[in-house]
């Protein structure tokens, strides 16, 4: 990664359409104010904010990259698949995202039921207040538990109640990998493995696993992500290029909920330059 980019970009960000704190148009404005020349919106399991963000990007003269971040069925860690450069989402693609939204709602209500079963009086409408209009997820349940003085902080909420194997945990809805790859490709985008270290696979097994994913149709590898160390990102980038994959970089920006992340910057606060646009549909600057 170049230390001094010619143009700042970001290929991983979130708005209030999933778990970010900025509306799609506000996110674009912050990107412009931060000096970015290209931005991808990759909300979790939804493309609801793409049209608004695209319109604002055209007004602000910034290249907009329509994207999504899809939950993939995986154990023991998390498997997120980015779809970057979506040109024309198909009806089947939209239906799959609607399916995930339905499963998320079902899961959230299951968490409320479990709270009540354990003597914590909880109402789904009250949980919604903590989401402030964003898609409801476990962080909002954690905020509720803090508000009720059941836990001291959100981390304790996850450690005690909401994490995997804990009393209130319920898995999110997810797509099978082959289906997600096909739907992204049919919608004109490229499938990119997001923050691969979240798979919780050892470095000894990771290269062969990523190679297998590539052979299954994953075209890109998000080598640069703020949750990884710079040395790990460099290692992932080398692996991706060795395999002939599209290498991407992102901030995974969420707004004020994760203030340590800056648009246009990634691991080690490194600026993201325009070379990481190579191979993504519709990204000529």
N, C-alpha and C positions, 0 to 999 in steps of 0.2 A: 504493500500500500504506500502510495506517495505521501510524503509528509506535508507538502504544500500543493493542494489541488488547484487546477485552473478553474474548475467549476464545482461547487458543492452540490451533492445530490443526497437522496435518502430513499432506500428501497423497502422500508418497513416502518409503518406508522399506523396509529389507531385514532379513531374519532369517537364521538358519543354514540355512534351507531353500534359500537361494541363496548369496549371498556376504557376508552379514552375520555378525557375531560373537555375536549374542544369539539365543537360542531365541525363538520367537514369543511365549511367555508372558512371558519376561524383557523383551522389547521393550515389551510393553504396560505392564509394571511401571515401566520407566524413563520411558515416556511420562507415566504418572500422576504419578510423582515429579517430573517436569519441569513439571507444571502443565497438561498438555494435556487438552482436553476431547473431542478427536476425533483419530483416527489411522487412516491407510490403510496396510495392509501390501501391498507391491507387489514381491514377489520375482520374480527373473528366470525367466521361462518355467515357472513352477510355482505352483500354488495349494495346495501340500501343507500350509502352515502356517496356512491361514485358519481352519479349525475350532478349532484350539487357541487361536489369538489371539482369536477371537470369544468363546470361553467365558471366557477370562481377562478380556476387556474387560467382559463382563457382570458378573463378580464385582467388578470395580474401578469400575464405573459410569462407563465412558468409551465414547463413541460409536465403534464400530468400522466401518471402511469396507473391505469385501473388495476386493482389487485384484490386479493382476498387471502385470509389465513384459515385453513381448514383443519379441523381436528381429525386425526387418523387413529383408528383403533390400534393400540400398542401397549405392551407391558414390558418392563416395569415402569419406564419413564413416560415422557410425553412426546408425541410425534405430531408436529405441526407442518403442514404443507402449504407453502405460499403458491398462489397463482398470480404471476406477474404479466402485465401486458394484455389483459383480457380485452379482446377486440369486439366480440359480440357474444355475450353469455347466452347459451341456449336455454330453451324452456326446461329441458331436463336438468340442467345445471341449477336453474332457479328453484326447481321443485326439490332438489336435493338439499339446498340451503334452507328452504322452508321446513323440510323434514328435520333438520338439525335444530332449528329454532323451536319446533314443537317438542323435541326431546329435551331441550334445555329447560323449557317451561315445566315439563313433567318432572325433571330432576329437582328443580327449585322447590316445587310443591312437596316433593318427597322429603326434602330437608326440613321444611316447615313442620310436616307431620312428625318427623323424628324428634324435633325439638319439643313439641307438645307432648309426645309420648314420654319424654324424660322430665316433664314437669316445668319446662320453660315455655311460658305462654307466648306464642308467636303468631302473628297474623301476616299473611302474604302482602297485604296492602302496606303494612308498616315497614316491611323489608324493602318494598319498592321506593319508599321515601329516601332510603340511604343510597339508592342508585342514581338519584337526581336525573332521571330520564335516560340513563344509559341501560344497556342490557344487563340484567341482574345476574350476578355471579357470586362465587364464594367470598370475595372481599367485602361484599355488601352484607352478607350474613355475619362476617367477622366484625364489621362496624356495628352491627346491631348488638352483638354480644358484648362489645366494649361499652356501648351506650347503656346497656342493662347492668353494667358492673359485674357481669358473670366472669369476665376475663379482664386482665389489665391492659392488654394490647392485642392488635390483630395477629401478631405472630403466635401468641399464646392461644388464640382462638383456633388457629390452624393446627398447632401442636396438640391441643387437647380435644378438639371437636371436629374440625373440618378437613384435616389432612387424610391421606389414604390410610385406611384401616381404623380411622377414628369413628365415633358414634354417629356423626351427622354426615359422613362422607357418602356421596352417591356419584357414580361416574357420569361424565358428560356423554351426550350422544356423539357418535363418530362415524366416519365413512370408512369403508374398506379402501386400501391404498389404490388398488387397480382401478376402482370406480372413480376416485378423485382425480387420478392422473388423466383418465380418459375425458372426464368432464371439463377439466381445465384446458386440455389440448383442443377439444372440440369447440371451446369458447374462444380460441385464438390466442391463449396464453401459454406460458411455459411453467411446468411444475418445478418448484424449488424447495429443497429440504431446508426448513428453517432451523436455526440454532441447534445443530446436530448433537451437541453435548447433552441436550435435554433428553435424549434417548436413553441416557444412563447405560451406555455400552462402553466397555473398556477400550482404551486406545489400541490394544492388541487385536481386537475384533472389529473396530470401527472401519478401517479401510476396506476390508472385504465386504462388510455390510453395505457401505455406501456404493461400492462397485456394483453390488447386486441391485440396489435401488436404481442406479443409473441404467442398468440393463432392463429393468422393468418399465422405464420411461421417465424417471425423474431427471430432468435436463440440467437443473441448477443446484448449486450448493451455497447456502448462506454462510460463508466462511467467517465473516466479520459480524460479531454481535456483542453488545456491551456486557453480557453475562460471562463471556469467556475472557481468558487472559490473552494478551497480545501474542505471546508465543504460541498459544493454542490456535489462534486465528491464522497465524502465518503457516502453521502446520496444515490446517484445513485448506487454506488457499492452495498450497503446494499439491495437496492430494487432489483437489478438484481439478486443477489444471492438468495434472498427470492423467486423470481419467477423461479429459476432454469435456468437462462440464462447464456450464456458465457459472462463473463465480460472482456472488453478490455480497453486498454489505448494507447494513441498516442500523438504525438507532433503536428500533422497537419503541418508538416514542409514544407515550400515553398522556402527555400533558402534566398537570400538577400532581397527579397521583404517583408519579415516579420522577421527581424533580432532578434526580441525578443524571437523567438522560437528556441529551440535546439533539435537536434535529440536525442532520448533516454530520453527526459525529458518532463514532462507534467505540469499540473496545479501546481502552487507554485514552479515551477522548480524541482518537484519531479522526481527522476530517475524511469524509468519503468523497472521492473524486469521480469524475464522469467516466473513467475507464470501466467502472463496474456496470455501466449500462450495456456493454457489449453483449449481444445475443438476446436482448429483451425486445420483443416486438414493439414497434412504434416509438423507439426512443432516440431517434436521430435529433441531436441538438444543433 
